[in-house]
Amino acid sequence: MMKLLKAVVPVFSGLASQTFASLPPREIIQARTLEEFITLQQNHKLQRQETNRSKLGPNGRRIEELESSEIITADLFGGSPGFYHGVASGDPLVDRVIVWTRYTPVAAGESVTLELRLAKVDPNLAVEDHLDPNANANIKVAKIETSEDSDYVAKVDVLGLESNTHYVFAFTDGKTSSEVGQTRTAPSMEDEVDEMTYAFFSCAHFSNGYFHAYDVASTIENIDFWIHLGDYVYEYGAYGTYATDIPERRDMTLPSWEMVELQDYRNRFATYHQWDEGLRNIRRRAPVIQIWDDHELTNNAYGQESGPVGAENHQEVCSANRTSTNEDKAEAQCDRDEGDAKIRFNEAAQAYMEWMPIRQGPMMPGVLEFTSITQVIEWGDLASIVAIDTRLGGRSAEPTIADTFTPFAAATLSNLNISAYYDEASDVRQLINVIAQSTKAEMSNPAYSMLGEENRNLILDTFESSKAAGKPWQIFAAATVMGPQVPINMDKMSDYAPAAFAPSIQGFTDAVLTDPSAFLLRIGVAMDVSGASFSPDAFDGFAYEREILLDGFQEKANNPIVLSGDSHDSWAFTLYEKGTLEEGNPVAVNLGCPGVTSPGWNGLLGDVLTPLSQALGGALDVHKLASDTFVGRNSGMKYNDILRKGFVAVKATKDTHTAEYILFEPEVILTDYDEAREASGKITAAFTCGVSLVTKAEDAGSLDAQEDCVVTFDSTRHLVWDIPVPISGDGSLGSGKSLTECGFNACEFDTTDEATDEAPSSGSKKFCGFVSL
């Protein structure tokens, strides 16, 4: 048992260091007194920052010979220029939508002219004629100048479109063409909207598996749009950092070092799209509504208009450099000086806006100098959707990078009598209560903010207008979990097991928890019995602001739905007034999607629980037992899955909002597309509908599990993806409006005066239901 725990507890600590605070995983386990524990913790960050502070360059980084990211050109693809990163669309409004591609040139420095073709889907027009100017007079055409200034991204805001209408589009350089993309505009209040289908995602770590979640979602029948809640890419370098140590991992994407500068971020986005077919498939399938969380910047980032700017994983001066060992780089959490955080975040934001098909929103307070990612999407008379930054607009440093675990070490480090944790009269319980009260007070500090007043008001004002318009659903796309959570209490797992297994489980957890080296697991017990939440980076750390939002939801919304990512696991909550663990009047629901690939609580508990599964002969699903324990110990929590990755698919009507957790077994995530599809015998990897949760329009905050899942998936790829894009082949382009400055801010293409004559129909292949018209 001791050998097992010594192998497992560093895993627990390692996850805590990424998710909750920067704990030193190896040294801290060796601590045997509280004083030693605290000393090691305090020294750890100081040791990382020790360096010879030589002369810094203008960007705040030392002038030294470093690897540098270069613009990706055609030599990476055998010398042939073209479209290697797919197409995308997003930010759909009633009369406009963003369309996107990235062109790979022969060499950096040259300017390239591309042609955009966009056509309304016409069920009376042959499939192959939609993007053929000789067969369809209604094609909208524009010429786009792109250059290295925007990393050869072409991003166009197409205006003058019809509401509630589907379109197809593609790009060409006259010699080759991009893939064909599908997109649509939002319905207006005058359009009849009885149903809305969407999916949402978060946390796609490239090294931890294949993005089957995106691939499967691209086959959802009649999907209207998809939402990404952040951690679309991860910033880490390939030197023993988070989720890079699994044997089956995919090779780290370019660059191999941590992304810090503009071209680093660009190239990480580029290689995600180059090497993952599933990601390209969802981007070409439907428009996206998208926000960042922290890893598009760096882990646990924060920033306000006035106040400190930084992150847990931002080291202004690094104690390691390019010549250091991977071990030293991992210990330092960096491989070069990372300079001024504000400069880094602005460069990260520029790369994000270049690669994401969303438009610049209205400027909000914060540290960004040129853009906002705020999106407000009105979906006819059915729903209002608000997507907003929670990192660089109003987020305070405290408690974003706070450590809620360490204070409880004073009670758990040497107190092995778990029964005393439940005894209000015991010394250890009284100490636990004091620590918990202090922690709760800190996380309820009115001075702490994730959103800021202006962002909060935008959400509540939008919801109030939505309610006044009679819309049943108000959706807040939030990056982090809003539901209050306490960590798993292993001592209570036997309470949620079948009676026949309960004694064996209790014997096992007793042995685990009373081992001296398992104090971090005992911390989970202490936090559970005292109702102390574990994640200050999520809304638990901003309890005062959460209360403001929930009070506003209760007054100004019909049915608030909060979508969350960040935690890597599946969660579903009923949110009660005041945002407490104690049940009161239900106000809203919070749906937390699993990571696309990123490891969560299973990475922390998996090895701990393996012997339990073996001891019981596999008769008990111990991961389900852990999930049942989470649900049982958190009063508002209605569903949890800590084992499987995936996404959430949603079908909403005037009466119900049905959320279905689409999940993949761990071995599937590590299997490439060809092998996974072959194993399933279908066009995508095998998946499971884990649960179907229904919120009723007349019952705000309701989450009722139903037996049958309702979201359906296509069994064949859409014909639209095979639409030809006729081109000259000699590089010549057709006529069309000339557009310039189509980088991160998107150029505008007003189609209102483009051709509108009826086109002839060839009468051949018709669309076979790839969209509902």
C-alpha positions in Angstrom: 0.0 0.0 0.0 2.8 2.5 0.8 4.4 1.8 -2.5 1.1 2.5 -4.3 0.5 5.7 -2.5 4.0 7.0 -3.1 3.4 6.4 -6.8 -0.1 7.9 -6.7 0.1 11.0 -4.5 2.5 12.8 -6.7 -0.1 12.4 -9.5 -2.6 14.1 -7.2 -0.2 16.8 -6.4 0.7 17.3 -10.0 -2.9 17.8 -11.0 -3.4 20.2 -8.1 -0.5 22.2 -9.4 -2.1 22.7 -12.7 -5.7 23.1 -11.7 -5.6 24.7 -8.3 -2.1 26.2 -7.5 1.5 25.8 -8.2 2.5 23.1 -5.7 5.9 21.4 -5.9 4.9 17.8 -6.5 7.9 15.9 -5.5 9.4 17.8 -2.6 6.1 18.4 -0.9 5.4 14.7 -0.6 8.5 14.3 1.5 7.3 16.8 4.1 6.6 15.3 7.4 5.8 18.4 9.5 3.6 21.4 8.7 6.6 23.8 9.0 8.5 21.8 6.5 5.5 21.7 4.2 5.0 25.5 4.3 8.7 26.2 3.9 8.9 24.0 0.8 5.9 25.7 -0.7 7.2 29.2 -0.1 10.7 28.4 -1.4 9.5 26.7 -4.6 8.4 29.8 -6.4 11.5 31.7 -5.2 13.7 29.0 -6.6 12.0 29.1 -10.0 12.6 32.9 -10.2 16.3 32.8 -9.3 18.3 33.8 -12.3 21.0 36.0 -13.6 18.9 38.9 -14.6 20.9 40.0 -17.6 19.8 42.8 -19.9 16.3 42.6 -21.1 15.1 43.3 -24.6 12.3 45.7 -25.6 9.7 43.0 -25.1 10.9 42.3 -21.5 12.8 39.2 -22.5 16.5 38.6 -22.3 18.5 39.0 -25.5 19.8 35.6 -26.2 19.9 33.1 -29.0 16.6 31.2 -29.0 14.6 29.1 -31.3 12.1 31.2 -33.0 8.8 30.4 -34.8 8.7 31.2 -38.5 5.7 31.6 -40.7 4.5 28.3 -42.0 5.1 28.1 -45.8 4.7 25.5 -48.5 8.0 23.7 -47.8 6.2 22.0 -45.0 3.8 20.5 -47.6 6.2 19.4 -50.3 6.6 22.9 -51.8 3.0 23.2 -53.1 1.0 26.3 -51.9 -2.6 25.9 -51.0 -5.2 25.6 -48.3 -4.0 23.1 -45.6 -5.8 24.3 -42.5 -9.4 24.1 -43.7 -12.2 26.7 -43.7 -14.5 27.9 -40.9 -17.3 30.3 -40.2 -18.7 31.9 -37.1 -20.4 34.6 -35.1 -23.7 34.2 -37.0 -26.1 37.2 -36.9 -29.3 37.8 -38.7 -27.8 39.3 -41.8 -24.1 38.4 -41.7 -21.5 35.7 -40.8 -17.7 35.5 -40.6 -16.0 33.1 -43.1 -12.4 32.1 -42.8 -9.4 30.3 -44.3 -5.7 30.3 -44.1 -3.5 30.1 -47.2 0.0 28.6 -47.2 2.3 30.5 -49.6 5.5 29.4 -51.3 7.5 31.9 -49.3 6.9 34.5 -46.6 6.9 38.1 -47.7 4.7 37.7 -50.8 1.2 39.1 -51.0 -1.5 36.6 -52.2 -4.9 37.3 -53.8 -7.6 34.8 -53.1 -11.2 34.6 -54.3 -14.1 33.9 -52.0 -17.3 32.3 -53.4 -20.4 32.1 -51.3 -23.8 30.9 -52.4 -27.2 30.4 -50.8 -28.2 26.7 -50.5 -30.9 26.1 -53.1 -32.7 22.7 -53.0 -33.7 23.2 -56.7 -30.1 23.6 -57.8 -27.8 20.7 -58.5 -25.2 20.1 -55.8 -22.2 20.5 -58.1 -23.5 23.9 -59.4 -23.6 25.8 -56.2 -20.1 27.3 -56.4 -19.8 27.3 -60.2 -20.2 30.9 -61.6 -21.2 29.5 -65.0 -24.2 27.6 -63.4 -25.2 29.8 -60.5 -25.7 33.6 -61.1 -26.3 34.1 -57.4 -22.8 33.4 -56.2 -21.3 36.2 -54.1 -17.6 36.7 -55.2 -14.9 38.8 -53.6 -11.1 39.1 -54.0 -9.1 39.1 -50.9 -5.5 40.4 -50.4 -3.7 38.5 -47.6 -0.1 38.6 -46.4 2.3 37.7 -43.6 0.9 40.6 -41.6 -2.1 38.4 -40.8 -0.2 35.0 -41.0 -1.9 34.6 -44.4 -5.3 34.4 -42.8 -8.3 35.5 -44.8 -11.2 36.5 -42.6 -14.3 38.1 -44.1 -17.4 39.5 -42.5 -20.1 38.8 -45.1 -22.9 41.3 -44.9 -26.3 41.6 -46.6 -27.4 38.0 -46.2 -30.8 36.6 -45.6 -31.8 35.6 -42.1 -32.3 32.0 -41.1 -30.6 30.8 -44.3 -27.9 28.3 -45.1 -24.9 29.0 -47.3 -21.9 27.2 -48.8 -18.5 28.8 -49.4 -15.0 28.2 -50.6 -11.8 30.0 -51.4 -9.4 29.6 -54.4 -6.1 31.0 -55.6 -7.0 30.2 -59.2 -4.9 27.1 -59.2 -6.3 25.1 -56.3 -9.2 25.5 -53.9 -10.1 25.1 -50.3 -12.5 22.7 -48.8 -16.2 23.7 -49.0 -17.7 25.0 -45.8 -21.3 25.2 -44.6 -22.6 28.1 -42.7 -25.9 29.9 -41.8 -27.3 33.1 -40.5 -29.3 33.5 -37.3 -33.1 33.6 -37.5 -34.9 36.9 -36.9 -37.8 37.5 -34.6 -40.0 37.2 -37.6 -38.7 33.8 -38.6 -40.5 30.8 -37.2 -38.1 28.9 -34.9 -39.4 25.8 -33.3 -36.1 24.0 -32.7 -32.4 24.8 -32.2 -29.6 22.2 -32.2 -26.1 22.9 -31.0 -23.1 21.4 -29.4 -20.5 22.8 -27.0 -16.9 21.9 -26.2 -13.8 22.8 -24.2 -10.2 21.7 -23.3 -8.6 20.1 -26.3 -5.0 19.1 -25.4 -3.3 17.9 -28.6 -0.8 15.6 -26.8 -3.6 13.8 -24.9 -5.5 12.3 -27.8 -7.4 12.7 -31.0 -10.3 15.1 -31.2 -13.1 12.6 -32.0 -15.5 14.9 -30.2 -15.3 17.4 -33.0 -15.6 14.7 -35.6 -18.7 13.2 -34.2 -20.3 16.6 -33.6 -19.8 17.4 -37.3 -22.3 14.6 -38.1 -25.1 15.9 -35.8 -28.2 16.1 -37.9 -29.3 19.7 -38.6 -26.7 21.3 -36.3 -27.3 25.1 -36.2 -24.0 26.2 -34.6 -21.4 25.0 -32.1 -19.9 26.8 -29.1 -16.3 26.5 -27.8 -15.8 27.5 -24.2 -12.1 27.8 -24.2 -8.8 26.0 -23.9 -9.0 25.5 -27.7 -5.2 25.1 -27.7 -2.7 24.7 -24.9 0.4 26.8 -24.4 2.8 24.3 -22.9 6.1 23.1 -24.3 7.1 19.5 -24.9 9.3 19.1 -21.8 7.4 17.2 -19.2 4.6 19.8 -18.7 0.9 19.1 -18.2 -0.5 16.1 -20.0 2.6 15.4 -22.1 3.8 12.3 -20.2 1.4 9.6 -21.4 3.1 6.9 -23.5 0.5 7.0 -26.3 0.5 10.7 -26.7 0.6 12.5 -30.0 3.8 14.5 -30.7 3.7 18.0 -29.4 2.7 20.5 -32.0 4.8 23.4 -33.3 6.5 25.0 -31.6 8.1 22.5 -29.3 8.7 25.2 -26.8 6.1 27.1 -24.8 4.3 29.6 -26.9 5.0 33.1 -25.8 5.3 35.3 -28.9 2.9 36.1 -31.7 4.2 33.5 -34.2 4.4 30.9 -31.5 0.7 31.2 -30.9 0.0 31.3 -34.7 2.0 28.1 -35.3 0.3 26.2 -32.5 -3.1 27.1 -34.0 -1.8 26.1 -37.4 -0.6 22.7 -36.4 -3.8 21.9 -34.5 -5.7 22.4 -37.7 -3.2 20.8 -40.0 -3.0 17.5 -38.0 -6.5 17.0 -36.7 -9.2 16.1 -39.2 -11.9 16.2 -36.6 -11.2 19.8 -35.8 -11.3 20.7 -39.5 -14.6 18.9 -39.9 -16.5 20.7 -37.2 -15.2 24.1 -38.4 -16.4 23.5 -41.9 -19.7 22.1 -40.8 -21.5 25.0 -39.0 -20.7 28.4 -37.6 -19.1 28.7 -34.2 -19.6 31.0 -31.2 -16.3 31.0 -29.4 -14.5 32.4 -26.3 -11.1 31.8 -24.8 -10.3 30.6 -21.3 -6.8 30.7 -20.0 -4.6 28.3 -22.1 -5.1 30.2 -25.3 -3.1 32.8 -23.2 -1.4 30.8 -20.5 -2.6 28.8 -17.4 -4.7 30.8 -14.8 -4.4 34.1 -16.6 -5.8 37.3 -15.1 -6.0 40.9 -16.0 -8.1 44.0 -15.3 -8.1 47.5 -16.7 -6.3 48.7 -13.6 -4.5 46.1 -11.5 -2.0 43.3 -11.8 -1.7 41.3 -15.1 -0.2 37.9 -15.1 -0.8 34.1 -14.8 0.2 31.1 -12.8 2.2 30.0 -15.9 3.8 33.3 -16.7 7.4 33.7 -15.6 8.6 37.2 -16.5 12.2 36.0 -16.0 12.8 32.3 -16.3 15.4 30.3 -14.4 15.7 27.9 -17.4 16.6 28.5 -21.0 16.8 26.6 -24.3 20.0 24.8 -23.2 18.5 23.5 -19.9 17.3 20.0 -19.4 13.7 19.1 -19.8 13.6 18.4 -16.1 14.8 22.0 -15.3 12.4 23.5 -17.8 9.5 21.5 -16.2 10.5 22.7 -12.8 10.8 26.3 -13.9 7.5 26.1 -15.9 9.2 27.9 -18.7 12.1 27.6 -21.2 12.8 31.3 -21.8 12.1 34.7 -20.3 8.4 35.4 -20.9 8.6 39.2 -20.4 5.7 41.6 -19.9 2.4 39.6 -19.5 0.4 42.4 -21.2 2.5 42.2 -24.3 2.2 38.4 -24.3 -1.6 38.4 -23.9 -2.1 41.0 -26.6 0.0 38.8 -29.0 -1.9 35.7 -28.0 -5.2 37.6 -28.5 -4.1 38.7 -32.0 -3.3 35.1 -33.0 -6.6 33.9 -31.6 -8.6 36.5 -33.5 -6.7 35.7 -36.7 -7.5 32.0 -36.4 -11.0 32.1 -35.0 -14.0 33.1 -37.2 -15.4 35.6 -34.8 -15.7 39.4 -35.2 -14.3 42.1 -33.0 -16.8 42.9 -30.4 -17.4 46.2 -28.6 -14.4 47.1 -26.5 -14.6 46.2 -22.8 -12.4 47.2 -19.9 -9.3 45.1 -19.6 -5.7 44.7 -20.7 -6.3 44.1 -24.5 -5.5 47.0 -26.7 -7.4 46.2 -29.9 -10.2 43.7 -29.5 -13.0 42.2 -27.5 -14.4 38.7 -28.0 -17.9 39.6 -26.7 -20.7 38.0 -28.8 -24.4 38.4 -28.4 -26.4 36.1 -30.6 -30.2 36.3 -30.8 -31.7 33.1 -32.1 -35.1 34.2 -33.3 -37.8 34.0 -30.7 -36.2 31.0 -29.0 -33.0 32.0 -27.3 -30.4 34.7 -26.5 -26.8 33.7 -26.2 -24.0 35.7 -24.6 -20.4 34.8 -24.9 -17.9 36.9 -23.1 -14.3 37.0 -21.9 -13.7 36.0 -18.3 -9.9 36.4 -18.3 -8.7 39.8 -19.5 -11.6 42.1 -18.9 -12.5 42.0 -15.3 -10.6 39.2 -13.6 -8.6 39.9 -10.5 -5.4 38.1 -9.6 -7.0 37.0 -6.3 -8.2 34.4 -6.0 -7.4 33.1 -9.5 -4.0 31.6 -8.6 -4.9 31.0 -4.9 -4.3 27.6 -3.3 -7.3 26.4 -1.3 -5.7 23.0 -0.6 -2.6 24.0 1.3 -4.3 25.7 4.3 -6.0 22.4 5.2 -2.6 20.7 5.5 -2.4 22.1 9.0 -5.3 19.8 9.9 -4.6 16.8 7.7 -0.8 16.4 7.5 -0.5 14.4 10.7 -4.1 13.8 11.8 -4.8 10.2 10.6 -8.0 9.7 12.6 -10.6 10.3 9.9 -13.5 9.8 12.3 -12.4 12.9 14.2 -12.9 15.0 11.1 -16.7 14.5 11.5 -16.7 15.2 15.3 -17.6 18.9 15.9 -16.1 18.6 19.4 -12.7 17.3 18.2 -9.6 19.5 17.9 -9.1 18.6 14.3 -12.6 19.4 13.3 -12.5 22.7 15.0 -9.3 23.5 13.2 -10.9 22.4 9.9 -13.8 24.7 10.6 -11.6 27.7 11.2 -9.6 27.0 8.0 -12.9 26.6 6.1 -14.4 29.8 7.4 -11.3 31.7 6.4 -11.2 30.1 2.9 -14.9 30.8 2.3 -14.5 34.4 3.5 -11.6 34.8 1.1 -13.5 33.4 -1.9 -16.5 35.6 -1.1 -14.5 38.8 -1.0 -16.5 41.5 -2.8 -13.3 43.0 -4.2 -12.7 39.9 -6.3 -14.1 39.8 -9.8 -14.1 37.5 -12.8 -16.2 39.6 -15.1 -16.4 43.1 -13.8 -19.4 45.3 -13.6 -19.7 46.3 -17.3 -19.6 42.6 -18.4 -22.1 41.6 -15.7 -24.4 44.3 -16.8 -24.2 43.3 -20.5 -25.2 39.7 -19.6 -28.1 40.8 -17.4 -29.3 43.5 -19.7 -29.3 41.0 -22.6 -31.2 38.5 -20.5 -33.7 41.1 -19.4 -34.4 42.1 -23.0 -34.7 38.4 -24.0 -37.2 37.8 -21.2 -39.2 40.8 -22.2 -39.3 39.5 -25.8 -40.8 36.2 -24.5 -37.8 34.0 -25.4 -37.8 30.9 -23.2 -34.0 30.4 -23.1 -31.2 32.7 -22.0 -27.7 31.1 -22.5 -24.5 32.3 -20.9 -21.4 30.8 -22.5 -19.0 30.9 -19.5 -15.5 29.5 -19.5 -15.5 28.0 -16.0 -17.9 26.0 -13.8 -20.5 28.1 -11.9 -21.9 25.3 -9.7 -20.4 25.1 -6.2 -18.2 22.0 -5.7 -16.4 20.3 -2.9 -13.7 17.7 -3.7 -14.3 14.0 -3.5 -14.5 12.5 -0.1 -13.0 9.0 -0.4 -14.1 8.2 3.1 -17.8 8.3 1.9 -17.4 6.3 -1.3 -18.9 3.2 0.4 -22.1 5.1 1.0 -22.8 5.2 -2.7 -21.9 1.6 -3.5 -24.1 -1.5 -3.6 -24.4 -2.9 -0.1 -22.5 -6.1 -0.9 -19.4 -4.1 -1.8 -19.6 -1.4 0.8 -17.5 -3.2 3.5 -14.7 -3.9 1.1 -14.7 -0.4 -0.2 -14.6 1.1 3.3 -11.7 -1.1 4.3 -9.8 0.0 1.2 -10.4 3.7 1.7 -9.6 3.4 5.4 -6.2 2.0 4.5 -5.6 4.6 1.9 -6.6 7.6 4.0 -4.6 6.6 7.1 -1.4 6.3 5.3 0.8 9.2 6.4 1.7 10.2 2.8 -1.9 10.5 1.8 -2.5 13.9 3.4 -3.7 15.4 0.1 -6.5 12.8 0.0 -7.4 13.6 3.6 -7.6 17.3 2.5 -10.5 16.2 0.3 -12.3 14.8 3.4 -11.7 17.9 5.4 -12.9 20.2 2.6 -16.0 18.0 2.1 -17.1 17.9 5.8 -16.7 21.7 6.0 -18.2 22.6 2.7 -15.1 24.2 1.3 -14.8 24.5 -2.5 -11.6 23.6 -4.2 -11.3 25.7 -7.4 -10.7 29.5 -6.8 -10.1 29.9 -10.6 -13.8 29.0 -11.3 -16.9 30.8 -10.0 -16.4 29.2 -6.5 -13.5 31.7 -6.2 -15.8 34.6 -7.1 -18.8 33.8 -4.9 -19.9 37.4 -4.5 -20.0 38.0 -8.2 -21.8 34.6 -8.7 -24.5 35.7 -6.2 -25.0 39.0 -8.2 -25.4 37.0 -11.4 -27.8 34.5 -9.9 -29.9 37.2 -8.2 -30.0 38.9 -11.7 -30.9 35.6 -13.4 -33.8 35.1 -10.9 -35.2 38.5 -11.7 -34.3 39.2 -15.3 -34.4 35.8 -17.1 -36.9 33.1 -17.9 -34.6 30.1 -18.1 -30.9 30.8 -17.7 -28.6 28.1 -19.0 -24.9 28.5 -18.0 -22.5 26.5 -20.2 -19.1 25.8 -18.7 -15.8 24.1 -19.6 -12.4 24.2 -18.0 -12.7 21.3 -15.5 -12.2 18.5 -18.1 -15.0 16.4 -16.7 -18.8 16.2 -17.1 -20.9 18.1 -14.6 -24.5 19.2 -14.4 -25.9 21.4 -11.7 -29.1 23.0 -10.6 -28.0 26.5 -9.4 -29.9 27.7 -6.4 -30.3 31.3 -5.2 -27.2 32.8 -3.6 -25.1 30.1 -5.2 -24.6 28.0 -2.1 -24.3 24.3 -1.5 -27.5 24.4 0.4 -30.6 24.0 -1.7 -33.0 26.9 -2.0 -35.1 28.2 -4.9 -33.7 26.9 -8.2 -32.6 29.7 -10.4 -30.7 28.2 -13.4 -28.8 25.2 -14.6 -25.1 24.9 -15.2 -23.9 22.3 -17.8 -20.2 21.6 -17.6 -18.9 19.7 -20.6 -16.1 17.2 -20.5 -12.7 18.0 -22.1 -12.2 17.0 -25.7 -9.1 15.2 -24.5 -7.7 17.0 -21.4 -7.4 14.8 -18.3 -9.4 15.5 -15.2 -10.2 13.8 -11.9 -9.6 10.4 -13.4 -6.0 11.3 -13.9 -5.9 12.1 -10.2 -7.9 9.1 -8.9 -7.4 6.5 -11.5 -4.3 4.8 -10.1 -5.7 5.1 -6.6 -8.9 3.3 -7.5 -7.3 0.6 -9.7 -6.6 -1.8 -6.9 -10.2 -1.4 -5.7 -11.4 -2.5 -9.1 -9.0 -5.4 -9.1 -10.0 -6.5 -5.6 -13.6 -6.6 -6.6 -12.9 -8.6 -9.8 -14.1 -5.8 -11.9 -17.7 -6.3 -10.7 -18.0 -2.6 -9.7 -17.4 0.4 -12.0 -15.2 2.3 -9.6 -15.2 5.4 -11.8 -19.0 5.5 -11.6 -18.7 5.1 -7.9 -16.4 8.1 -7.7 -18.9 10.1 -9.9 -21.8 9.0 -7.7 -19.8 10.2 -4.7 -19.3 13.6 -6.2 -23.1 13.8 -7.0 -24.0 12.6 -3.5 -21.8 15.0 -1.7 -22.8 18.1 -3.7 -26.4 19.0 -3.3 -26.9 20.9 -6.5 -25.0 18.4 -8.7 -27.2 16.2 -10.8 -24.7 14.4 -13.0 -21.0 13.7 -13.2 -18.6 11.5 -15.2 -14.8 11.7 -14.4 -13.7 8.9 -16.8 -14.7 9.8 -20.3 -14.0 12.7 -22.6 -16.4 14.1 -25.2 -18.9 17.0 -25.6 -22.5 18.0 -25.0 -25.1 18.0 -27.7 -28.3 20.1 -27.2 -31.7 20.2 -28.8 -33.9 23.1 -27.6 -37.6 23.8 -28.3 -40.0 26.3 -26.9 -40.8 23.7 -24.2 -37.5 21.9 -23.4 -33.7 22.3 -23.4 -32.3 18.8 -23.7 -28.6 18.4 -23.0 -26.9 15.0 -23.9 -23.4 14.1 -22.8 -21.7 12.4 -25.8 -18.8 10.4 -24.4 -15.8 8.3 -25.6 -14.0 5.5 -23.8 -10.4 6.4 -22.8 -8.9 4.0 -25.4 -10.9 5.6 -28.2 -9.4 9.0 -27.5 -5.9 7.6 -28.0 -6.8 5.9 -31.3 -6.4 7.7 -34.6 -9.3 8.4 -37.0 -8.9 5.6 -39.4 -8.5 3.0 -36.8 -11.3 4.3 -34.6 -13.7 4.5 -37.6 -12.8 1.0 -38.7 -13.4 -0.3 -35.2 -16.8 1.3 -35.0 -17.8 0.3 -38.5 -19.1 3.9 -39.0 -18.0 7.2 -40.3 -16.9 8.3 -36.8 -15.4 6.7 -33.7 -17.8 4.8 -31.3 -19.5 7.0 -28.7 -22.1 6.7 -26.0 -24.9 9.0 -24.9 -24.1 9.1 -21.2 -27.2 10.9 -20.1 -30.1 13.0 -21.5 -31.0 15.9 -19.2 -34.1 17.9 -19.7 -34.8 21.4 -18.5 -38.5 22.3 -18.8 -39.3 25.9 -19.8 -41.9 26.2 -17.1 -39.5 24.9 -14.5 -36.4 27.0 -14.3 -33.4 25.1 -12.9 -34.9 21.7 -13.6 -32.6 18.8 -14.7 -34.5 15.6 -15.2 -32.8 12.5 -16.8 -34.8 10.8 -19.5 -34.3 7.3 -20.8 -34.0 8.0 -24.5 -31.5 10.4 -26.2 -33.0 12.6 -28.8 -30.1 14.2 -30.7 -29.5 12.2 -33.9 -26.4 11.8 -36.0 -25.9 11.4 -39.8 -24.6 8.1 -41.1 -22.9 9.6 -44.2 -20.9 12.7 -44.8 -22.7 15.6 -46.3 -22.9 16.0 -50.1 -22.0 19.6 -49.7 -18.4 18.6 -48.8 -18.0 17.2 -52.3 -19.1 20.3 -54.1 -16.5 21.1 -56.8 -15.1 24.6 -57.1 -14.4 25.1 -60.8 -11.2 27.1 -61.4 -9.1 28.1 -64.3 -6.0 26.3 -63.1 -3.7 29.0 -64.3 -4.1 31.3 -61.3 -6.5 33.7 -62.9 -9.5 34.8 -60.8 -13.0 35.9 -61.7 -14.5 39.3 -61.1 -15.5 40.4 -57.6 -15.1 43.1 -55.0 -11.5 43.7 -53.9 -11.1 43.5 -50.1 -8.0 44.4 -48.1 -6.9 44.2 -44.5 -8.7 40.9 -43.9 -6.7 39.9 -40.8 -7.8 39.5 -37.2 -10.3 42.3 -37.5 -12.0 40.9 -40.6 -12.7 42.9 -43.7 -16.4 43.5 -44.7 -17.9 42.2 -47.8 -21.3 43.7 -48.4 -23.2 41.4 -50.8 -26.4 43.5 -51.1 -25.5 44.6 -54.6 -24.1 41.3 -55.8 -25.8 39.2 -58.6 -29.4 38.1 -57.7 -30.7 36.7 -61.0 -32.2 33.2 -61.0 -29.6 30.6 -62.1 -30.4 27.7 -64.3 -30.6 24.2 -62.8 -28.9 21.3 -64.3 -31.4 19.0 -62.7 -28.8 16.5 -61.5 -27.7 15.6 -57.9 -30.0 17.3 -55.4 -29.2 18.0 -51.8 -30.2 15.1 -49.7 -31.1 16.7 -46.4 -27.7 18.0 -45.3 -29.6 21.0 -44.0 -33.3 21.6 -43.2 -34.7 24.2 -45.5 
